[in-house]
């Protein structure tokens, strides 16, 4: 296949470029619509206790609303000491009337008519307005949100922050768009400067950028079509844009560098393009395959959010490799020596860094054992904090203070209501006997009191949670279902008792934001309390679903790690006819990932350098999705540099060079390429630190650290030092695998 593509691109370059031009132009309208197939949270398969409880609640209980928006309202003028004042109430009344006129709004509640909820902060000078929406689809809910904002605009004396449901989805989509746009607006010019320094010529520097833009446009259009079948997470756009730029530039940079070498040797542009595809193109294809294998780790956990981004990254990687193997050599074949046009400086482009990196290689190869010990020890030390990593789903707390959703969470936390967003739902099953039986009512009363007494519990809602009616009278109302439904407790019964009387819902609201440790302890305490009372119940709710999602990720993590490591080792073994090289590559990659995790713990969990990096207040834990994404992406991208370097070492061996000279020659040829490619990648990943989403910032830190370590310490020091120490053992194979081909060297 590589030979076919090499011949096609070198012999029919205009045909190849015309095909790509048509494909890119045709992709533009669909690429611009990729946002239509992105959603805040793709639905995972209905599994786990949390999801089972959620289905029970949806199917069996007549809850008052399906979606509620939360607005934090503040007066703009000077606030009197007696807040909330009569003037503030007048504005709330006018706002309420405007909101009720919005199509899709079911009810509006504020601090004056929201029973059991304290929705006003006298110290904070704000009040909370709850806006219930009629059950409908997401598109209609987004239109309702637009109407709600228009209603607030009619009250210029009030400022507000709006969150919840479709409002948060819209904000996440806007954040994702800004992140992707930032990568393009800032990433492309900075990458161009790096490439100009690397290539010493403007035209050569521009070609990788053209490759990257083509990759992003075509892959975005492909995502739009794939998105008609599966849902993609909203952050897929950000990840795809970053990887499209990184790999598009990375692969094209390698091809252009190799083309210059071949052009100097042969003098014929089309032959140089063909040889480039056969040499560097083969390395690109194999690197792309190993990255794809690593990204399979994202398909292992049964979590739709992670799987959707995994599919998206595979799409962009496939397009990136295809562009590098066809469009790039076709352009090189047509450009020929014009690739060095608009030269910067007097020296011939392409020869600037070879001597420098060969000299660095000679320094390392003089003491390979010392460099191996020091480099490995450094990675191990950086990786040690990983042993105490805590992970959890931060929910809205995973957004920065610059977002409305996060500011609303802060306001609810001030009122002690943050736990309302992630309650524990306890569904008690009374079987054929049902709830309307004295023993069942008493059991619910005991359970309610036991749960209220647990640490970190703010309030408990149950059929008996009605302060306006003495409990003795409540017992009388629940003598029969008919009596309860005809009494003043009917609304509470409809919300907490199933229509057939079999199930009872107890909603446990925790205090504030729980850390992973405290949340797990509360979950265990709830289960223990129910067990002591011999209550047949399932515990679910938002927090439990988060716990189960995290558990699903990390119960699958060892399998994903093992499969990726094994598959990568097999691929490298087949490519280089070696046992030691793939084992070394896997171990070093795992050390690099571990070091990246260690830095992540220090910065985002411990707060070390958090202020300097601009990550804001730390959560005390890591977003549960981040480590798996970092592992898959780093493990894959690191193999790019492994393949680029080791392939050149093998080529040098096949030319008859000894171990020392082969390594030094390969470092001289690839040092500049690897460093430039890493500089581009790190630039793009650092831009992720400016995101307003904790997950994206975590990716920015982890990926940047990993790529810096991999391109400097690992590829430029540890790999050469270890391969020099191993000598001919690098190419050792068992007799039954060796075949007729002798090892190089």
C-alpha positions in Angstrom: 0.0 0.0 0.0 2.8 2.4 0.9 4.5 1.7 -2.5 1.2 2.3 -4.3 0.7 5.7 -2.5 4.3 6.7 -3.1 4.0 6.0 -6.8 0.6 7.7 -7.0 1.7 10.9 -5.2 5.0 11.2 -7.1 3.7 10.4 -10.6 0.2 12.0 -10.4 0.7 14.9 -8.0 -1.7 17.2 -9.7 -4.5 14.6 -9.6 -3.9 13.9 -5.9 -3.9 17.6 -5.0 -7.0 18.2 -7.1 -8.8 15.4 -5.3 -7.8 16.8 -1.9 -8.9 20.3 -2.9 -12.3 19.1 -4.0 -12.7 17.0 -0.8 -11.7 20.0 1.4 -14.0 22.4 -0.4 -16.9 19.9 -0.2 -16.1 19.4 3.5 -16.3 23.0 4.5 -20.1 23.3 4.9 -20.3 20.1 6.9 -17.3 21.0 9.0 -19.0 24.2 10.1 -22.0 22.1 11.2 -20.1 19.7 13.4 -21.5 21.5 16.5 -24.9 20.0 15.7 -23.8 16.5 16.6 -22.1 17.4 19.8 -23.8 17.0 23.1 -22.8 17.9 26.7 -23.1 14.3 28.0 -23.7 11.3 25.6 -25.9 8.7 27.1 -24.1 5.7 28.5 -25.8 2.3 28.3 -28.5 1.8 31.0 -26.4 -0.1 33.6 -25.4 0.1 37.2 -27.5 0.8 40.3 -27.4 4.5 39.7 -29.0 4.2 36.3 -31.5 1.6 37.5 -32.7 4.0 40.3 -32.9 6.8 37.8 -35.1 4.8 35.5 -37.3 3.8 38.5 -37.7 7.4 39.5 -38.6 8.4 35.9 -41.1 5.6 35.4 -42.7 5.3 38.8 -42.8 8.7 40.4 -44.8 11.8 39.4 -42.1 14.4 40.0 -43.1 18.0 39.6 -40.7 19.0 36.8 -38.2 17.5 34.4 -35.7 20.3 34.2 -35.1 23.4 36.3 -33.0 26.5 35.5 -31.3 28.3 38.4 -30.8 32.0 38.3 -28.8 34.0 40.8 -30.3 37.5 40.8 -28.5 40.7 42.1 -29.7 44.3 42.1 -27.4 46.6 40.2 -28.1 49.7 42.3 -27.0 50.2 45.9 -28.5 47.6 48.1 -30.2 48.7 51.4 -29.4 47.0 54.7 -32.8 45.4 54.8 -32.2 43.2 51.7 -34.4 41.7 50.3 -36.3 45.0 50.1 -39.7 45.8 48.8 -38.2 47.3 45.7 -36.4 44.0 45.0 -39.6 42.1 45.4 -41.3 44.4 42.9 -38.6 43.6 40.3 -38.9 39.9 41.0 -42.7 40.1 40.5 -42.2 41.9 37.1 -39.5 39.3 36.2 -41.8 36.4 37.1 -44.6 37.7 34.8 -42.1 38.1 31.9 -40.7 34.6 32.5 -44.2 33.0 32.6 -44.9 34.5 29.2 -41.9 32.5 27.7 -43.0 29.4 25.8 -41.9 26.3 27.6 -41.7 27.8 31.1 -43.8 25.8 33.6 -43.3 27.7 36.8 -41.2 30.3 38.5 -40.3 30.2 42.2 -38.3 32.6 44.4 -37.5 32.9 48.1 -41.1 33.8 48.8 -42.8 30.7 47.4 -40.2 27.9 47.4 -41.2 25.8 50.4 -38.4 24.3 52.4 -35.6 26.1 50.4 -33.7 29.2 51.6 -33.3 31.1 48.3 -32.0 34.4 49.6 -28.7 35.6 50.9 -28.8 38.7 53.1 -25.0 38.9 53.3 -24.4 38.1 49.7 -27.2 40.5 48.5 -28.6 38.0 46.1 -31.6 35.8 45.7 -32.2 32.6 43.7 -35.0 32.1 41.2 -36.0 28.6 40.1 -37.5 28.3 36.6 -39.1 25.0 35.8 -39.3 24.0 32.1 -42.0 21.8 30.5 -40.8 18.3 29.5 -39.4 18.6 25.9 -36.4 17.9 23.8 -33.0 19.7 24.0 -33.6 21.9 20.9 -36.9 23.3 22.4 -35.2 23.7 25.8 -32.5 25.8 24.2 -35.1 28.1 22.6 -36.8 28.4 26.0 -33.4 29.4 27.5 -33.1 32.1 24.9 -36.5 33.4 25.8 -35.6 33.3 29.5 -32.5 35.5 28.9 -34.7 37.9 26.9 -37.0 38.2 29.9 -34.1 39.0 32.1 -33.0 41.6 29.6 -36.3 43.5 30.2 -35.1 44.1 33.8 -32.0 46.2 33.4 -31.9 46.9 37.1 -31.1 43.3 37.8 -27.9 41.3 37.0 -28.1 37.5 36.8 -26.2 34.3 36.3 -28.2 31.4 34.7 -27.3 27.7 34.9 -28.8 24.3 34.8 -30.1 22.0 32.1 -30.0 23.5 28.6 -28.4 26.7 29.9 -25.4 24.8 31.0 -25.3 22.8 27.8 -25.3 26.0 25.7 -22.4 27.4 27.9 -20.4 24.2 27.5 -20.8 24.4 23.7 -19.7 28.0 23.7 -16.6 27.1 25.9 -15.7 24.3 23.5 -16.0 26.7 20.5 -13.7 29.2 22.2 -11.1 26.6 23.0 -11.1 25.3 19.4 -10.9 28.8 18.1 -8.1 29.7 20.4 -6.1 26.8 19.1 -6.5 28.0 15.5 -6.0 31.7 16.2 -3.0 31.4 18.4 -1.7 27.9 17.7 -1.2 28.4 13.9 0.9 31.6 14.1 3.1 30.3 16.9 3.5 27.0 15.1 4.5 28.9 12.0 7.3 30.8 13.9 8.6 27.5 15.3 8.6 25.9 11.8 10.3 28.9 10.3 13.1 28.5 12.8 13.2 24.7 12.2 13.2 24.8 8.4 14.8 28.2 7.7 12.4 28.8 4.8 8.9 30.3 4.8 7.5 28.0 2.1 8.7 24.8 3.9 7.3 26.1 7.1 3.9 26.8 5.6 3.4 23.4 4.1 2.8 21.6 7.5 0.3 24.2 8.5 -1.6 23.7 5.3 -1.6 19.9 6.0 -3.0 20.6 9.5 -5.8 22.8 8.3 -6.8 20.3 5.7 -6.8 17.6 8.3 -9.1 19.6 10.6 -11.6 20.6 7.9 -11.9 17.1 6.5 -12.0 15.3 9.8 -14.6 17.8 11.2 -16.8 17.0 8.2 -16.3 13.3 8.8 -17.3 13.7 12.4 -20.5 15.4 11.3 -21.5 12.4 9.2 -20.4 9.9 11.9 -22.4 12.0 14.3 -25.6 11.1 12.6 -25.1 7.6 14.0 -23.5 8.2 17.4 -23.4 11.1 19.8 -20.1 13.0 20.3 -19.2 14.8 23.6 -19.0 18.6 23.3 -15.3 18.6 24.1 -14.6 16.4 21.0 -14.2 19.5 19.0 -11.4 20.9 21.2 -9.5 17.6 21.3 -9.9 17.0 17.6 -8.7 20.5 16.7 -5.6 20.1 19.0 -4.7 16.6 17.7 -5.5 17.6 14.1 -3.0 20.5 14.4 -0.4 18.5 16.3 -0.3 15.4 14.2 -0.9 17.3 10.9 2.1 19.5 11.6 4.1 16.6 13.1 3.8 14.2 10.2 4.2 16.9 7.5 7.3 18.2 9.3 8.9 14.7 9.2 8.0 14.3 5.5 9.4 17.7 4.5 12.7 17.1 6.4 13.2 13.7 4.8 12.3 15.2 1.4 15.1 17.7 1.7 17.6 14.9 2.4 16.4 12.8 -0.6 16.3 15.9 -2.9 20.0 16.7 -2.0 20.9 13.0 -2.8 18.9 12.4 -6.0 18.3 15.9 -7.4 15.0 14.8 -8.9 11.9 16.1 -7.1 9.5 13.3 -8.0 12.0 10.6 -7.2 12.7 12.4 -3.9 9.0 12.5 -3.1 8.7 8.8 -3.9 11.6 7.9 -1.7 10.3 10.1 1.1 7.0 8.3 1.1 8.7 4.9 1.1 11.0 5.9 4.0 9.4 8.6 6.2 6.0 7.8 4.9 6.3 4.2 6.1 7.4 5.6 9.5 4.3 7.9 9.5 2.0 5.1 8.6 3.4 2.9 11.3 3.3 5.7 13.9 -0.3 6.4 13.0 -1.1 2.7 13.5 0.5 2.7 16.9 -1.3 5.9 18.0 -4.5 4.3 16.8 -3.8 1.2 18.9 -3.2 3.4 21.9 -6.4 5.3 21.3 -8.3 2.0 21.5 -7.9 2.4 25.3 -10.6 5.0 25.1 -13.1 2.5 23.7 -12.6 0.0 26.6 -14.5 1.7 29.4 -18.3 1.5 29.0 -18.6 5.2 29.3 -20.2 7.0 26.3 -18.4 10.3 27.0 -15.0 8.7 26.7 -15.8 6.5 23.8 -17.2 9.3 21.8 -14.0 11.3 22.1 -12.0 8.1 21.4 -13.9 7.7 18.1 -13.3 11.4 17.3 -9.5 11.2 17.8 -9.4 8.1 15.6 -11.1 9.9 12.8 -8.8 12.9 12.9 -5.7 10.6 13.2 -6.8 8.6 10.1 -7.2 11.8 8.1 -3.9 13.2 9.3 -2.0 10.1 8.2 -3.7 10.0 4.8 -2.9 13.6 4.2 0.7 13.1 5.1 1.0 10.0 2.8 -0.7 11.6 -0.3 -1.2 15.3 -0.3 2.2 16.2 1.3 4.4 14.2 -1.0 2.3 15.4 -4.0 3.0 19.0 -3.0 6.7 18.2 -2.5 6.9 16.6 -5.9 5.6 19.7 -7.6 7.6 22.2 -5.5 11.0 20.4 -5.7 13.8 22.8 -4.8 11.3 25.6 -4.5 10.5 24.1 -1.0 13.5 26.3 0.2 12.1 29.5 -1.2 12.0 32.6 1.0 15.0 31.4 2.9 15.8 32.8 6.4 19.5 33.2 7.0 22.6 32.3 4.8 23.1 28.6 5.6 21.4 26.0 3.5 18.0 25.1 5.1 17.9 21.5 6.5 21.5 21.4 7.6 21.2 23.8 10.6 20.7 21.4 13.5 22.3 18.1 12.4 25.8 19.0 13.7 24.4 20.3 17.0 22.4 17.2 17.7 25.2 14.9 16.7 27.5 16.6 19.1 24.9 16.2 21.9 24.6 12.5 21.0 28.4 12.1 21.3 28.3 13.6 24.8 25.6 11.2 25.9 27.1 8.1 24.3 30.4 8.7 26.2 28.6 7.8 29.5 25.5 5.9 28.5 25.1 4.1 31.9 25.3 7.3 33.9 22.6 9.0 31.7 20.4 5.9 31.9 20.5 5.8 35.7 20.0 9.5 36.1 17.2 9.8 33.5 15.3 6.8 34.8 15.6 8.0 38.4 14.2 11.4 37.5 11.1 9.9 35.8 10.5 7.6 38.8 10.7 10.5 41.3 8.3 12.6 39.2 5.9 9.6 39.0 5.8 8.9 42.8 2.9 11.4 43.6 0.7 9.3 41.3 0.4 6.7 44.1 -1.8 9.1 46.0 -3.9 10.4 43.1 -7.6 10.9 43.8 -10.1 11.0 41.0 -13.8 12.1 40.8 -16.3 13.8 38.5 -16.2 17.4 39.5 -19.5 18.2 37.8 -20.1 22.0 37.6 -17.1 22.6 39.9 -15.0 21.5 36.9 -15.7 24.9 35.3 -13.9 28.1 36.1 -15.3 31.1 37.9 -15.5 32.9 34.5 -18.5 30.7 33.7 -22.1 31.3 34.8 -22.5 27.7 35.9 -19.6 27.9 38.3 -20.8 31.2 39.7 -24.3 29.8 40.3 -22.7 26.8 42.1 -20.8 29.2 44.3 -24.0 31.1 45.2 -25.8 27.8 46.0 -22.9 26.8 48.2 -23.2 30.0 50.1 -26.8 29.1 50.8 -25.9 25.5 51.7 -27.8 24.2 48.7 -25.1 22.9 46.4 -25.9 19.3 47.4 -29.3 19.7 45.8 -27.7 19.3 42.4 -26.2 15.9 43.3 -28.5 14.1 45.8 -28.6 10.5 46.8 -31.9 8.9 45.8 -33.0 6.0 47.9 -35.8 3.9 46.3 -37.4 1.6 48.9 -39.3 -1.4 47.6 -42.1 -2.7 49.8 -43.3 -5.3 47.4 -46.9 -6.5 47.5 -47.5 -5.0 50.9 -46.8 -1.5 49.6 -46.1 1.7 51.5 -49.6 2.3 52.9 -49.2 -0.1 55.7 -48.4 0.9 59.3 -45.2 -1.2 59.4 -44.0 0.3 56.1 -44.7 3.9 57.2 -42.8 3.3 60.5 -39.9 1.8 58.6 -39.7 5.0 56.4 -39.8 7.1 59.5 -36.9 5.3 61.0 -34.9 5.4 57.8 -35.5 9.1 57.4 -34.3 9.8 60.9 -31.3 7.5 60.6 -30.2 9.2 57.3 -30.7 12.7 58.8 -28.3 11.9 61.5 -25.4 11.0 59.1 -22.4 13.2 58.8 -22.4 15.4 55.6 -26.2 15.2 55.2 -28.0 18.6 55.0 -31.6 17.5 54.5 -33.7 14.4 53.7 -36.9 14.5 51.7 -39.4 11.6 52.2 -43.2 11.1 52.4 -42.9 12.2 56.0 -40.9 15.4 55.3 -43.6 17.9 55.9 -43.0 20.3 58.8 -46.4 22.0 58.6 -48.2 18.8 59.6 -47.5 16.9 62.9 -46.1 13.5 62.3 -49.0 11.9 64.2 -51.4 13.3 61.6 -49.1 12.2 58.8 -49.4 8.6 60.0 -53.2 8.9 59.9 -53.1 10.3 56.4 -51.1 7.3 55.2 -53.6 4.8 56.5 -54.6 4.2 52.9 -53.7 5.5 49.5 -57.1 7.0 48.8 -57.0 9.0 52.1 -53.5 10.3 51.4 -54.4 11.4 47.8 -57.4 13.3 49.0 -55.6 15.1 51.8 -53.2 18.1 52.0 -50.2 15.8 51.6 -51.2 14.7 48.1 -48.5 16.7 46.3 -45.8 15.1 48.5 -47.3 11.7 48.0 -47.2 12.0 44.2 -43.5 13.1 44.4 -42.3 10.5 46.9 -44.6 7.4 46.5 -45.1 5.5 43.2 -48.5 5.4 41.7 -48.9 1.7 42.5 -47.8 2.3 46.1 -44.9 -0.1 45.9 -41.9 2.2 45.9 -41.0 5.1 48.1 -38.4 7.8 47.2 -36.1 9.2 49.9 -33.9 12.0 48.6 -30.7 12.7 50.7 -29.1 16.1 50.0 -25.5 16.3 51.1 -23.9 19.4 52.5 -21.8 21.3 50.0 -19.4 19.7 47.6 -18.1 16.3 48.7 -14.6 15.2 48.0 -14.2 11.7 46.6 -13.3 10.3 50.0 -16.1 12.0 51.9 -18.6 11.2 49.2 -17.6 7.5 49.2 -17.9 7.5 53.0 -21.4 9.0 52.9 -22.5 6.5 50.3 -21.3 3.7 52.4 -22.9 5.1 55.5 -26.3 5.3 53.7 -26.0 1.7 52.6 -25.0 0.6 56.1 -27.9 2.5 57.8 -30.5 0.9 55.4 -28.9 -2.5 56.0 -29.2 -2.1 59.8 -32.9 -1.3 59.4 -33.3 -4.2 57.0 -34.8 -1.9 54.3 -34.9 -3.3 50.8 -33.6 -0.4 48.9 -31.5 0.8 46.0 -29.3 3.9 46.3 -28.8 6.0 43.2 -28.9 9.7 42.1 -26.5 12.0 40.5 -23.6 11.4 42.9 -23.9 7.6 42.7 -23.9 7.7 38.9 -20.7 9.8 39.1 -19.2 7.2 41.4 -20.2 4.4 39.1 -18.9 6.2 36.0 -15.5 6.6 37.8 -15.5 3.0 38.9 -16.3 1.9 35.3 -13.4 3.8 34.0 -10.8 2.6 36.5 -12.1 -1.0 36.6 -11.4 -1.0 32.9 -8.1 0.9 33.1 -5.8 -2.1 33.8 -7.3 -3.9 30.8 -6.9 -0.9 28.6 -3.3 -0.4 29.7 -2.5 -4.1 29.2 -4.1 -4.4 25.8 -2.4 -1.2 24.5 1.0 -2.1 25.9 0.8 -5.6 24.4 -0.5 -4.5 21.0 2.1 -1.7 20.8 4.9 -4.1 21.8 3.9 -6.6 19.1 3.7 -3.9 16.4 7.1 -2.5 17.3 8.5 -6.0 17.4 7.2 -6.8 14.0 8.5 -3.5 12.6 12.0 -3.6 14.0 12.4 -7.4 14.3 13.3 -7.0 17.9 12.3 -8.1 21.4 14.2 -5.6 23.4 13.2 -2.4 21.5 9.4 -2.8 22.1 9.9 -3.7 25.7 12.1 -0.7 26.2 9.6 1.5 24.4 6.7 0.3 26.5 8.5 0.7 29.8 9.8 4.2 29.0 6.3 5.3 27.8 4.8 4.1 31.0 7.4 6.0 33.0 6.6 9.1 31.0 2.9 8.8 31.5 3.5 8.2 35.3 5.6 11.3 35.5 2.9 13.3 33.8 0.4 11.9 36.3 2.7 12.9 39.1 2.9 16.5 37.9 -0.8 16.5 37.5 -1.2 15.5 41.2 1.2 18.1 42.4 -0.5 20.9 40.4 -4.2 20.1 40.4 -4.5 18.1 43.6 -1.9 19.6 45.9 -1.9 23.1 44.4 1.9 23.3 43.7 2.5 26.1 41.1 -1.3 26.3 40.5 -1.2 30.1 40.8 1.7 30.4 38.5 0.0 28.2 35.9 -3.3 30.0 36.2 -5.3 26.9 37.1 -7.2 28.7 39.9 -8.3 27.1 43.2 -7.6 23.4 43.3 -10.4 20.8 43.7 -8.2 18.4 45.8 -8.7 15.7 43.2 -8.3 15.1 39.4 -11.1 14.9 36.9 -11.8 11.2 36.5 -11.7 11.3 32.7 -8.3 13.1 32.5 -5.8 10.2 33.3 -7.3 7.8 30.7 -7.2 10.5 28.0 -3.6 11.4 28.9 -2.5 7.8 28.9 -4.0 7.0 25.5 -2.9 10.2 23.8 0.6 10.3 25.3 1.2 6.6 24.8 0.3 7.0 21.1 2.1 10.3 20.3 5.3 9.1 22.2 5.5 6.3 19.7 5.9 8.8 16.9 9.3 9.9 18.2 10.2 6.3 19.1 9.5 5.1 15.5 11.2 8.2 13.9 14.4 7.7 15.9 14.7 3.9 15.9 13.8 3.7 12.2 16.8 5.9 11.4 19.0 3.9 13.7 18.1 0.8 11.9 18.7 2.4 8.5 22.1 3.5 9.7 22.9 -0.1 10.8 21.8 -1.4 7.4 24.3 1.1 5.8 27.0 -0.7 7.8 27.5 1.7 10.7 28.3 0.3 14.2 26.1 0.8 17.2 27.7 4.0 18.4 27.8 5.7 14.9 24.3 4.5 14.0 22.8 6.1 17.1 24.8 9.3 16.7 23.8 9.5 13.0 20.1 9.0 13.8 20.2 11.6 16.5 21.8 14.1 14.1 19.1 13.4 11.5 16.1 13.4 13.8 17.0 15.6 16.7 15.9 18.8 15.1 12.7 17.2 13.7 11.7 15.7 17.0 12.5 18.9 18.9 10.5 21.1 16.5 7.6 18.7 16.4 7.5 18.6 20.2 7.7 22.4 20.4 4.7 22.7 18.2 2.8 20.1 20.2 3.6 21.7 23.5 2.6 25.1 22.2 -0.8 23.7 21.2 -1.3 21.8 24.5 -0.3 24.8 26.6 -3.1 26.7 25.0 -5.5 24.2 26.7 -4.5 25.8 30.1 -6.6 28.8 29.1 -9.7 26.7 28.9 -12.5 27.3 31.4 -13.0 23.5 31.9 -11.0 21.6 34.5 -10.8 18.5 32.3 -9.3 20.4 29.4 -6.8 22.2 31.7 -5.8 18.8 33.1 -5.2 17.6 29.6 -3.1 20.7 28.8 -0.8 20.1 31.8 -0.5 16.3 31.5 0.1 16.3 27.7 2.6 19.3 27.8 4.7 17.7 30.5 4.6 14.3 28.9 5.7 15.6 25.4 8.5 17.7 26.9 9.8 14.8 28.9 9.4 12.4 25.9 11.1 14.6 23.3 14.0 15.6 25.6 14.8 13.2 28.3 13.4 10.0 26.8 14.2 10.3 23.0 17.3 12.4 23.2 18.9 10.8 26.2 17.4 7.6 27.5 16.7 5.8 24.2 20.2 6.5 22.7 21.9 5.6 26.0 20.0 2.4 26.4 20.4 1.3 22.8 24.1 1.9 23.0 24.3 -0.2 26.2 22.3 -3.0 24.6 24.3 -3.0 21.4 23.5 -6.1 19.2 21.0 -7.2 21.8 18.7 -4.5 20.5 18.1 -6.7 17.4 17.9 -10.1 19.2 15.1 -12.4 18.3 14.4 -16.0 19.4 15.4 -18.5 16.7 11.9 -19.4 15.8 11.1 -15.8 15.0 14.4 -14.7 13.4 13.8 -16.4 10.0 16.4 -15.9 7.4 16.9 -12.2 7.9 20.1 -11.4 9.9 20.0 -8.7 12.5 21.6 -5.4 11.6 24.9 -4.3 12.9 
